[in-house]
Amino acid sequence: MDTGRIIRILDDHTVVMNLGRIHDVKEKMRFGIYTPSDEIMDPETNESLGSYRQRKGVVVVDDVHERFAIASTPPIQKEVVKETGMFGLGTSKQRETRTFKPSLSVSQEQISGLPDGDQVAVGDTVEYLES
């Protein structure tokens, strides 16, 4: 599987990446969005200590085209507990499951310095995540 890039941010849930059908991308494939790799150098020895990158988010392919794909954050189910009751009559707890799409922290600007991993930007790397 090829490594691609974010080429457009449609909203805080949805991105376009430059991987498509010709790269064997299929609907429902999961991709991680990563900070650019940053080499960490020892300031005393000038020796490389390795590289750093952080996963910013996960998207799932919704729509595949020949040379690009549209992907969005996967829905998450969360159990919510509500307390109900009348004054002096006690309370009861009601549980319900809600489904929502988490937002990606998106930015139109590039940030210099060590990538902190929480803002998705055009040019970020996307990589296939095995299920």
N, CA, C and O atoms as a GROMACS GRO file, in nm:
protein
  524
    1MET      N    1   0.085  -0.119   0.000
    1MET     CA    2   0.000   0.000   0.000
    1MET      C    3   0.088   0.124   0.000
    1MET      O    4   0.183   0.135   0.078
    2ASP      N    5   0.057   0.215  -0.088
    2ASP     CA    6   0.132   0.340  -0.099
    2ASP      C    7   0.101   0.434   0.018
    2ASP      O    8  -0.002   0.422   0.084
    3THR      N    9   0.194   0.525   0.043
    3THR     CA   10   0.173   0.632   0.140
    3THR      C   11   0.120   0.751   0.063
    3THR      O   12   0.172   0.785  -0.043
    4GLY      N   13   0.018   0.815   0.117
    4GLY     CA   14  -0.041   0.929   0.049
    4GLY      C   15  -0.035   1.054   0.133
    4GLY      O   16   0.034   1.060   0.235
    5ARG      N   17  -0.109   1.154   0.088
    5ARG     CA   18  -0.112   1.284   0.155
    5ARG      C   19  -0.256   1.336   0.160
    5ARG      O   20  -0.339   1.301   0.076
    6ILE      N   21  -0.283   1.419   0.259
    6ILE     CA   22  -0.408   1.494   0.263
    6ILE      C   23  -0.394   1.605   0.159
    6ILE      O   24  -0.298   1.681   0.162
    7ILE      N   25  -0.490   1.613   0.066
    7ILE     CA   26  -0.482   1.716  -0.038
    7ILE      C   27  -0.590   1.823  -0.024
    7ILE      O   28  -0.580   1.930  -0.084
    8ARG      N   29  -0.693   1.793   0.053
    8ARG     CA   30  -0.796   1.894   0.078
    8ARG      C   31  -0.870   1.856   0.206
    8ARG      O   32  -0.894   1.739   0.234
    9ILE      N   33  -0.906   1.958   0.283
    9ILE     CA   34  -0.987   1.938   0.404
    9ILE      C   35  -1.126   1.992   0.371
    9ILE      O   36  -1.142   2.110   0.342
   10LEU      N   37  -1.226   1.904   0.375
   10LEU     CA   38  -1.362   1.946   0.340
   10LEU      C   39  -1.436   2.005   0.459
   10LEU      O   40  -1.509   2.103   0.443
   11ASP      N   41  -1.419   1.947   0.576
   11ASP     CA   42  -1.477   2.000   0.700
   11ASP      C   43  -1.402   1.934   0.815
   11ASP      O   44  -1.302   1.867   0.792
   12ASP      N   45  -1.448   1.952   0.938
   12ASP     CA   46  -1.372   1.899   1.051
   12ASP      C   47  -1.390   1.749   1.071
   12ASP      O   48  -1.341   1.694   1.170
   13HIS      N   49  -1.460   1.682   0.979
   13HIS     CA   50  -1.474   1.537   0.984
   13HIS      C   51  -1.419   1.469   0.857
   13HIS      O   52  -1.393   1.349   0.859
   14THR      N   53  -1.402   1.544   0.748
   14THR     CA   54  -1.382   1.484   0.617
   14THR      C   55  -1.261   1.543   0.545
   14THR      O   56  -1.243   1.665   0.540
   15VAL      N   57  -1.179   1.453   0.488
   15VAL     CA   58  -1.060   1.494   0.412
   15VAL      C   59  -1.058   1.423   0.276
   15VAL      O   60  -1.124   1.321   0.257
   16VAL      N   61  -0.981   1.478   0.184
   16VAL     CA   62  -0.955   1.414   0.056
   16VAL      C   63  -0.808   1.377   0.057
   16VAL      O   64  -0.723   1.460   0.091
   17MET      N   65  -0.777   1.252   0.019
   17MET     CA   66  -0.637   1.209   0.013
   17MET      C   67  -0.603   1.166  -0.129
   17MET      O   68  -0.691   1.126  -0.206
   18ASN      N   69  -0.474   1.174  -0.162
   18ASN     CA   70  -0.431   1.147  -0.298
   18ASN      C   71  -0.402   0.999  -0.323
   18ASN      O   72  -0.306   0.964  -0.392
   19LEU      N   73  -0.483   0.913  -0.266
   19LEU     CA   74  -0.479   0.769  -0.291
   19LEU      C   75  -0.616   0.728  -0.340
   19LEU      O   76  -0.718   0.769  -0.283
   20GLY      N   77  -0.621   0.647  -0.445
   20GLY     CA   78  -0.750   0.607  -0.499
   20GLY      C   79  -0.749   0.464  -0.550
   20GLY      O   80  -0.669   0.381  -0.507
   21ARG      N   81  -0.839   0.439  -0.642
   21ARG     CA   82  -0.856   0.304  -0.697
   21ARG      C   83  -0.727   0.249  -0.755
   21ARG      O   84  -0.699   0.130  -0.741
   22ILE      N   85  -0.646   0.334  -0.821
   22ILE     CA   86  -0.520   0.285  -0.881
   22ILE      C   87  -0.418   0.244  -0.774
   22ILE      O   88  -0.319   0.178  -0.806
   23HIS      N   89  -0.442   0.283  -0.651
   23HIS     CA   90  -0.354   0.245  -0.539
   23HIS      C   91  -0.417   0.132  -0.456
   23HIS      O   92  -0.371   0.103  -0.346
   24ASP      N   93  -0.521   0.069  -0.509
   24ASP     CA   94  -0.593  -0.041  -0.444
   24ASP      C   95  -0.670   0.003  -0.319
   24ASP      O   96  -0.695  -0.079  -0.230
   25VAL      N   97  -0.708   0.129  -0.312
   25VAL     CA   98  -0.790   0.178  -0.202
   25VAL      C   99  -0.934   0.136  -0.227
   25VAL      O  100  -0.984   0.145  -0.339
   26LYS      N  101  -1.000   0.091  -0.121
   26LYS     CA  102  -1.140   0.049  -0.128
   26LYS      C  103  -1.219   0.116  -0.016
   26LYS      O  104  -1.163   0.159   0.085
   27GLU      N  105  -1.351   0.125  -0.036
   27GLU     CA  106  -1.437   0.181   0.069
   27GLU      C  107  -1.420   0.102   0.197
   27GLU      O  108  -1.395  -0.019   0.194
   28LYS      N  109  -1.432   0.170   0.310
   28LYS     CA  110  -1.422   0.115   0.446
   28LYS      C  111  -1.278   0.091   0.492
   28LYS      O  112  -1.258   0.047   0.606
   29MET      N  113  -1.177   0.118   0.408
   29MET     CA  114  -1.038   0.106   0.454
   29MET      C  115  -1.010   0.216   0.555
   29MET      O  116  -1.058   0.329   0.540
   30ARG      N  117  -0.931   0.182   0.658
   30ARG     CA  118  -0.894   0.278   0.764
   30ARG      C  119  -0.754   0.332   0.736
   30ARG      O  120  -0.663   0.257   0.699
   31PHE      N  121  -0.737   0.462   0.755
   31PHE     CA  122  -0.608   0.527   0.739
   31PHE      C  123  -0.579   0.612   0.862
   31PHE      O  124  -0.668   0.677   0.916
   32GLY      N  125  -0.453   0.612   0.904
   32GLY     CA  126  -0.408   0.701   1.009
   32GLY      C  127  -0.350   0.827   0.947
   32GLY      O  128  -0.287   0.821   0.842
   33ILE      N  129  -0.372   0.941   1.011
   33ILE     CA  130  -0.314   1.068   0.968
   33ILE      C  131  -0.201   1.100   1.064
   33ILE      O  132  -0.220   1.101   1.186
   34TYR      N  133  -0.083   1.126   1.010
   34TYR     CA  134   0.038   1.142   1.092
   34TYR      C  135   0.106   1.276   1.072
   34TYR      O  136   0.096   1.338   0.966
   35THR      N  137   0.175   1.321   1.177
   35THR     CA  138   0.262   1.438   1.165
   35THR      C  139   0.378   1.401   1.072
   35THR      O  140   0.410   1.283   1.058
   36PRO      N  141   0.439   1.499   1.010
   36PRO     CA  142   0.561   1.468   0.934
   36PRO      C  143   0.667   1.413   1.029
   36PRO      O  144   0.674   1.453   1.145
   37SER      N  145   0.747   1.323   0.980
   37SER     CA  146   0.854   1.267   1.062
   37SER      C  147   0.957   1.376   1.090
   37SER      O  148   0.997   1.449   1.000
   38ASP      N  149   0.999   1.388   1.215
   38ASP     CA  150   1.093   1.491   1.257
   38ASP      C  151   1.212   1.421   1.323
   38ASP      O  152   1.196   1.351   1.423
   39GLU      N  153   1.330   1.440   1.268
   39GLU     CA  154   1.448   1.376   1.324
   39GLU      C  155   1.492   1.448   1.451
   39GLU      O  156   1.505   1.571   1.453
   40ILE      N  157   1.514   1.371   1.557
   40ILE     CA  158   1.556   1.426   1.686
   40ILE      C  159   1.708   1.409   1.696
   40ILE      O  160   1.760   1.298   1.690
   41MET      N  161   1.777   1.522   1.713
   41MET     CA  162   1.923   1.522   1.718
   41MET      C  163   1.971   1.553   1.861
   41MET      O  164   1.914   1.636   1.931
   42ASP      N  165   2.078   1.484   1.903
   42ASP     CA  166   2.143   1.514   2.030
   42ASP      C  167   2.224   1.641   2.010
   42ASP      O  168   2.312   1.644   1.924
   43PRO      N  169   2.196   1.748   2.087
   43PRO     CA  170   2.265   1.875   2.064
   43PRO      C  171   2.414   1.871   2.099
   43PRO      O  172   2.492   1.953   2.050
   44GLU      N  173   2.455   1.777   2.184
   44GLU     CA  174   2.596   1.769   2.222
   44GLU      C  175   2.678   1.689   2.122
   44GLU      O  176   2.791   1.727   2.089
   45THR      N  177   2.623   1.579   2.073
   45THR     CA  178   2.700   1.491   1.984
   45THR      C  179   2.660   1.507   1.838
   45THR      O  180   2.726   1.454   1.749
   46ASN      N  181   2.552   1.580   1.812
   46ASN     CA  182   2.496   1.595   1.679
   46ASN      C  183   2.457   1.460   1.617
   46ASN      O  184   2.448   1.446   1.495
   47GLU      N  185   2.434   1.361   1.705
   47GLU     CA  186   2.395   1.228   1.661
   47GLU      C  187   2.242   1.220   1.652
   47GLU      O  188   2.171   1.274   1.737
   48SER      N  189   2.194   1.151   1.549
   48SER     CA  190   2.051   1.129   1.537
   48SER      C  191   2.007   1.028   1.643
   48SER      O  192   2.064   0.921   1.656
   49LEU      N  193   1.903   1.066   1.719
   49LEU     CA  194   1.849   0.977   1.822
   49LEU      C  195   1.725   0.903   1.771
   49LEU      O  196   1.665   0.823   1.843
   50GLY      N  197   1.689   0.929   1.650
   50GLY     CA  198   1.571   0.867   1.590
   50GLY      C  199   1.475   0.974   1.542
   50GLY      O  200   1.505   1.093   1.547
   51SER      N  201   1.361   0.930   1.495
   51SER     CA  202   1.264   1.026   1.446
   51SER      C  203   1.135   1.017   1.526
   51SER      O  204   1.105   0.915   1.589
   52TYR      N  205   1.060   1.126   1.523
   52TYR     CA  206   0.937   1.138   1.600
   52TYR      C  207   0.823   1.169   1.504
   52TYR      O  208   0.837   1.253   1.415
   53ARG      N  209   0.711   1.102   1.521
   53ARG     CA  210   0.587   1.138   1.455
   53ARG      C  211   0.472   1.087   1.539
   53ARG      O  212   0.488   0.992   1.616
   54GLN      N  213   0.360   1.150   1.525
   54GLN     CA  214   0.246   1.117   1.609
   54GLN      C  215   0.123   1.102   1.521
   54GLN      O  216   0.106   1.174   1.422
   55ARG      N  217   0.037   1.008   1.557
   55ARG     CA  218  -0.088   0.993   1.483
   55ARG      C  219  -0.184   1.101   1.529
   55ARG      O  220  -0.209   1.118   1.648
   56LYS      N  221  -0.240   1.175   1.432
   56LYS     CA  222  -0.331   1.285   1.459
   56LYS      C  223  -0.477   1.242   1.459
   56LYS      O  224  -0.560   1.302   1.526
   57GLY      N  225  -0.505   1.138   1.384
   57GLY     CA  226  -0.644   1.096   1.374
   57GLY      C  227  -0.657   0.974   1.285
   57GLY      O  228  -0.559   0.928   1.225
   58VAL      N  229  -0.778   0.922   1.278
   58VAL     CA  230  -0.809   0.806   1.194
   58VAL      C  231  -0.930   0.842   1.109
   58VAL      O  232  -1.026   0.902   1.157
   59VAL      N  233  -0.923   0.804   0.981
   59VAL     CA  234  -1.037   0.824   0.891
   59VAL      C  235  -1.066   0.692   0.820
   59VAL      O  236  -0.980   0.606   0.806
   60VAL      N  237  -1.190   0.680   0.775
   60VAL     CA  238  -1.236   0.562   0.701
   60VAL      C  239  -1.283   0.610   0.564
   60VAL      O  240  -1.354   0.710   0.553
   61VAL      N  241  -1.243   0.538   0.460
   61VAL     CA  242  -1.277   0.577   0.323
   61VAL      C  243  -1.427   0.561   0.299
   61VAL      O  244  -1.484   0.454   0.322
   62ASP      N  245  -1.489   0.670   0.252
   62ASP     CA  246  -1.631   0.671   0.220
   62ASP      C  247  -1.656   0.660   0.070
   62ASP      O  248  -1.753   0.598   0.028
   63ASP      N  249  -1.567   0.719  -0.009
   63ASP     CA  250  -1.589   0.729  -0.154
   63ASP      C  251  -1.455   0.721  -0.224
   63ASP      O  252  -1.365   0.800  -0.195
   64VAL      N  253  -1.439   0.626  -0.318
   64VAL     CA  254  -1.312   0.605  -0.387
   64VAL      C  255  -1.326   0.647  -0.533
   64VAL      O  256  -1.421   0.610  -0.602
   65HIS      N  257  -1.230   0.725  -0.578
   65HIS     CA  258  -1.221   0.766  -0.718
   65HIS      C  259  -1.091   0.708  -0.774
   65HIS      O  260  -1.013   0.645  -0.703
   66GLU      N  261  -1.069   0.731  -0.902
   66GLU     CA  262  -0.951   0.672  -0.966
   66GLU      C  263  -0.821   0.708  -0.895
   66GLU      O  264  -0.739   0.620  -0.867
   67ARG      N  265  -0.800   0.837  -0.866
   67ARG     CA  266  -0.672   0.880  -0.810
   67ARG      C  267  -0.682   0.951  -0.676
   67ARG      O  268  -0.583   1.003  -0.625
   68PHE      N  269  -0.801   0.953  -0.618
   68PHE     CA  270  -0.817   1.011  -0.484
   68PHE      C  271  -0.934   0.944  -0.413
   68PHE      O  272  -1.014   0.874  -0.475
   69ALA      N  273  -0.941   0.966  -0.283
   69ALA     CA  274  -1.050   0.911  -0.202
   69ALA      C  275  -1.094   1.014  -0.099
   69ALA      O  276  -1.014   1.096  -0.052
   70ILE      N  277  -1.221   1.008  -0.064
   70ILE     CA  278  -1.277   1.094   0.040
   70ILE      C  279  -1.297   1.007   0.163
   70ILE      O  280  -1.357   0.899   0.156
   71ALA      N  281  -1.246   1.054   0.276
   71ALA     CA  282  -1.252   0.975   0.399
   71ALA      C  283  -1.296   1.064   0.514
   71ALA      O  284  -1.272   1.185   0.514
   72SER      N  285  -1.362   1.003   0.612
   72SER     CA  286  -1.410   1.079   0.727
   72SER      C  287  -1.386   1.000   0.855
   72SER      O  288  -1.358   0.881   0.853
   73THR      N  289  -1.399   1.070   0.966
   73THR     CA  290  -1.380   1.005   1.096
   73THR      C  291  -1.488   0.900   1.116
   73THR      O  292  -1.604   0.921   1.080
   74PRO      N  293  -1.451   0.785   1.173
   74PRO     CA  294  -1.552   0.680   1.194
   74PRO      C  295  -1.647   0.717   1.307
   74PRO      O  296  -1.607   0.782   1.404
   75PRO      N  297  -1.773   0.676   1.295
   75PRO     CA  298  -1.868   0.705   1.403
   75PRO      C  299  -1.831   0.632   1.531
   75PRO      O  300  -1.779   0.521   1.528
   76ILE      N  301  -1.859   0.695   1.643
   76ILE     CA  302  -1.832   0.637   1.775
   76ILE      C  303  -1.964   0.630   1.851
   76ILE      O  304  -2.043   0.724   1.848
   77GLN      N  305  -1.986   0.519   1.918
   77GLN     CA  306  -2.104   0.507   2.002
   77GLN      C  307  -2.065   0.534   2.146
   77GLN      O  308  -1.964   0.483   2.195
   78LYS      N  309  -2.145   0.614   2.214
   78LYS     CA  310  -2.116   0.650   2.352
   78LYS      C  311  -2.244   0.635   2.434
   78LYS      O  312  -2.351   0.679   2.393
   79GLU      N  313  -2.229   0.571   2.549
   79GLU     CA  314  -2.345   0.554   2.637
   79GLU      C  315  -2.360   0.678   2.724
   79GLU      O  316  -2.264   0.724   2.786
   80VAL      N  317  -2.482   0.731   2.728
   80VAL     CA  318  -2.512   0.850   2.806
   80VAL      C  319  -2.611   0.811   2.915
   80VAL      O  320  -2.708   0.740   2.889
   81VAL      N  321  -2.586   0.857   3.037
   81VAL     CA  322  -2.675   0.829   3.150
   81VAL      C  323  -2.742   0.960   3.191
   81VAL      O  324  -2.676   1.059   3.220
   82LYS      N  325  -2.875   0.957   3.192
   82LYS     CA  326  -2.952   1.074   3.234
   82LYS      C  327  -3.021   1.040   3.365
   82LYS      O  328  -3.074   0.930   3.382
   83GLU      N  329  -3.019   1.135   3.457
   83GLU     CA  330  -3.093   1.117   3.583
   83GLU      C  331  -3.223   1.194   3.573
   83GLU      O  332  -3.225   1.312   3.537
   84THR      N  333  -3.331   1.125   3.605
   84THR     CA  334  -3.462   1.190   3.601
   84THR      C  335  -3.531   1.169   3.735
   84THR      O  336  -3.500   1.073   3.806
   85GLY      N  337  -3.620   1.254   3.769
   85GLY     CA  338  -3.694   1.237   3.894
   85GLY      C  339  -3.766   1.363   3.933
   85GLY      O  340  -3.744   1.470   3.877
   86MET      N  341  -3.852   1.348   4.029
   86MET     CA  342  -3.929   1.460   4.080
   86MET      C  343  -3.880   1.488   4.222
   86MET      O  344  -3.824   1.400   4.287
   87PHE      N  345  -3.902   1.607   4.269
   87PHE     CA  346  -3.858   1.647   4.402
   87PHE      C  347  -3.916   1.553   4.508
   87PHE      O  348  -4.037   1.535   4.515
   88GLY      N  349  -3.831   1.494   4.588
   88GLY     CA  350  -3.874   1.410   4.698
   88GLY      C  351  -3.917   1.269   4.659
   88GLY      O  352  -3.944   1.188   4.747
   89LEU      N  353  -3.925   1.238   4.531
   89LEU     CA  354  -3.971   1.106   4.488
   89LEU      C  355  -3.856   1.017   4.442
   89LEU      O  356  -3.879   0.907   4.391
   90GLY      N  357  -3.735   1.062   4.460
   90GLY     CA  358  -3.620   0.982   4.416
   90GLY      C  359  -3.586   1.008   4.270
   90GLY      O  360  -3.657   1.079   4.198
   91THR      N  361  -3.479   0.950   4.230
   91THR     CA  362  -3.435   0.968   4.091
   91THR      C  363  -3.417   0.831   4.026
   91THR      O  364  -3.397   0.730   4.093
   92SER      N  365  -3.424   0.831   3.897
   92SER     CA  366  -3.395   0.710   3.822
   92SER      C  367  -3.293   0.744   3.714
   92SER      O  368  -3.284   0.858   3.667
   93LYS      N  369  -3.218   0.644   3.675
   93LYS     CA  370  -3.116   0.664   3.573
   93LYS      C  371  -3.163   0.599   3.444
   93LYS      O  372  -3.206   0.483   3.442
   94GLN      N  373  -3.152   0.674   3.338
   94GLN     CA  374  -3.191   0.624   3.208
   94GLN      C  375  -3.068   0.623   3.119
   94GLN      O  376  -3.000   0.724   3.104
   95ARG      N  377  -3.039   0.507   3.060
   95ARG     CA  378  -2.921   0.493   2.975
   95ARG      C  379  -2.964   0.491   2.829
   95ARG      O  380  -3.064   0.428   2.792
   96GLU      N  381  -2.888   0.560   2.746
   96GLU     CA  382  -2.911   0.553   2.603
   96GLU      C  383  -2.777   0.561   2.530
   96GLU      O  384  -2.682   0.621   2.580
   97THR      N  385  -2.772   0.500   2.414
   97THR     CA  386  -2.650   0.501   2.335
   97THR      C  387  -2.667   0.601   2.222
   97THR      O  388  -2.766   0.598   2.149
   98ARG      N  389  -2.569   0.688   2.209
   98ARG     CA  390  -2.571   0.788   2.102
   98ARG      C  391  -2.450   0.763   2.011
   98ARG      O  392  -2.343   0.723   2.056
   99THR      N  393  -2.470   0.788   1.883
   99THR     CA  394  -2.363   0.774   1.785
   99THR      C  395  -2.326   0.913   1.736
   99THR      O  396  -2.413   0.993   1.702
  100PHE      N  397  -2.197   0.941   1.731
  100PHE     CA  398  -2.151   1.070   1.679
  100PHE      C  399  -2.020   1.051   1.605
  100PHE      O  400  -1.951   0.951   1.622
  101LYS      N  401  -1.986   1.149   1.521
  101LYS     CA  402  -1.859   1.147   1.449
  101LYS      C  403  -1.766   1.244   1.519
  101LYS      O  404  -1.796   1.363   1.530
  102PRO      N  405  -1.653   1.194   1.567
  102PRO     CA  406  -1.558   1.286   1.631
  102PRO      C  407  -1.497   1.381   1.528
  102PRO      O  408  -1.483   1.346   1.411
  103SER      N  409  -1.463   1.499   1.571
  103SER     CA  410  -1.401   1.597   1.482
  103SER      C  411  -1.251   1.577   1.477
  103SER      O  412  -1.189   1.533   1.573
  104LEU      N  413  -1.194   1.610   1.362
  104LEU     CA  414  -1.049   1.622   1.350
  104LEU      C  415  -1.014   1.765   1.384
  104LEU      O  416  -1.089   1.857   1.349
  105SER      N  417  -0.905   1.787   1.449
  105SER     CA  418  -0.860   1.922   1.477
  105SER      C  419  -0.786   1.972   1.353
  105SER      O  420  -0.668   1.941   1.335
  106VAL      N  421  -0.854   2.046   1.269
  106VAL     CA  422  -0.798   2.084   1.140
  106VAL      C  423  -0.742   2.226   1.143
  106VAL      O  424  -0.789   2.312   1.217
  107SER      N  425  -0.640   2.248   1.062
  107SER     CA  426  -0.576   2.379   1.054
  107SER      C  427  -0.543   2.410   0.909
  107SER      O  428  -0.499   2.322   0.834
  108GLN      N  429  -0.562   2.534   0.868
  108GLN     CA  430  -0.525   2.577   0.734
  108GLN      C  431  -0.381   2.628   0.731
  108GLN      O  432  -0.328   2.658   0.624
  109GLU      N  433  -0.319   2.639   0.846
  109GLU     CA  434  -0.182   2.691   0.855
  109GLU      C  435  -0.086   2.580   0.893
  109GLU      O  436  -0.124   2.484   0.960
  110GLN      N  437   0.036   2.593   0.850
  110GLN     CA  438   0.141   2.500   0.893
  110GLN      C  439   0.203   2.557   1.021
  110GLN      O  440   0.222   2.678   1.033
  111ILE      N  441   0.233   2.470   1.114
  111ILE     CA  442   0.292   2.513   1.241
  111ILE      C  443   0.436   2.467   1.243
  111ILE      O  444   0.464   2.350   1.218
  112SER      N  445   0.529   2.557   1.274
  112SER     CA  446   0.670   2.518   1.280
  112SER      C  447   0.703   2.463   1.418
  112SER      O  448   0.625   2.481   1.512
  113GLY      N  449   0.815   2.399   1.430
  113GLY     CA  450   0.854   2.339   1.556
  113GLY      C  451   0.816   2.193   1.559
  113GLY      O  452   0.780   2.136   1.456
  114LEU      N  453   0.825   2.132   1.675
  114LEU     CA  454   0.794   1.991   1.691
  114LEU      C  455   0.645   1.968   1.672
  114LEU      O  456   0.564   2.030   1.741
  115PRO      N  457   0.607   1.879   1.578
  115PRO     CA  458   0.463   1.855   1.558
  115PRO      C  459   0.399   1.802   1.686
  115PRO      O  460   0.451   1.710   1.750
  116ASP      N  461   0.285   1.861   1.722
  116ASP     CA  462   0.219   1.818   1.844
  116ASP      C  463   0.111   1.714   1.820
  116ASP      O  464   0.060   1.655   1.915
  117GLY      N  465   0.076   1.689   1.695
  117GLY     CA  466  -0.010   1.578   1.663
  117GLY      C  467  -0.159   1.600   1.673
  117GLY      O  468  -0.234   1.504   1.656
  118ASP      N  469  -0.206   1.722   1.699
  118ASP     CA  470  -0.349   1.732   1.712
  118ASP      C  471  -0.417   1.819   1.607
  118ASP      O  472  -0.538   1.838   1.614
  119GLN      N  473  -0.344   1.872   1.510
  119GLN     CA  474  -0.408   1.947   1.404
  119GLN      C  475  -0.379   1.881   1.270
  119GLN      O  476  -0.263   1.860   1.234
  120VAL      N  477  -0.484   1.847   1.196
  120VAL     CA  478  -0.471   1.786   1.064
  120VAL      C  479  -0.453   1.897   0.963
  120VAL      O  480  -0.528   1.995   0.963
  121ALA      N  481  -0.352   1.883   0.875
  121ALA     CA  482  -0.321   1.987   0.777
  121ALA      C  483  -0.297   1.925   0.640
  121ALA      O  484  -0.260   1.808   0.629
  122VAL      N  485  -0.318   2.005   0.535
  122VAL     CA  486  -0.287   1.961   0.400
  122VAL      C  487  -0.140   1.921   0.396
  122VAL      O  488  -0.054   1.995   0.445
  123GLY      N  489  -0.110   1.805   0.339
  123GLY     CA  490   0.027   1.755   0.332
  123GLY      C  491   0.056   1.648   0.436
  123GLY      O  492   0.160   1.583   0.428
  124ASP      N  493  -0.034   1.627   0.534
  124ASP     CA  494  -0.013   1.520   0.633
  124ASP      C  495  -0.012   1.384   0.565
  124ASP      O  496  -0.081   1.363   0.465
  125THR      N  497   0.065   1.293   0.619
  125THR     CA  498   0.074   1.157   0.567
  125THR      C  499  -0.046   1.076   0.611
  125THR      O  500  -0.094   1.090   0.723
  126VAL      N  501  -0.096   0.990   0.520
  126VAL     CA  502  -0.200   0.893   0.555
  126VAL      C  503  -0.146   0.754   0.523
  126VAL      O  504  -0.083   0.734   0.419
  127GLU      N  505  -0.170   0.659   0.611
  127GLU     CA  506  -0.123   0.522   0.592
  127GLU      C  507  -0.233   0.424   0.625
  127GLU      O  508  -0.313   0.449   0.716
  128TYR      N  509  -0.238   0.314   0.552
  128TYR     CA  510  -0.338   0.210   0.573
  128TYR      C  511  -0.320   0.146   0.709
  128TYR      O  512  -0.208   0.113   0.748
  129LEU      N  513  -0.429   0.129   0.783
  129LEU     CA  514  -0.430   0.063   0.913
  129LEU      C  515  -0.503  -0.069   0.899
  129LEU      O  516  -0.621  -0.070   0.862
  130GLU      N  517  -0.437  -0.178   0.926
  130GLU     CA  518  -0.504  -0.306   0.916
  130GLU      C  519  -0.611  -0.316   1.024
  130GLU      O  520  -0.590  -0.269   1.136
  131SER      N  521  -0.722  -0.374   0.991
  131SER     CA  522  -0.835  -0.384   1.086
  131SER      C  523  -0.804  -0.472   1.201
  131SER      O  524  -0.888  -0.491   1.289
   0.00000   0.00000   0.00000
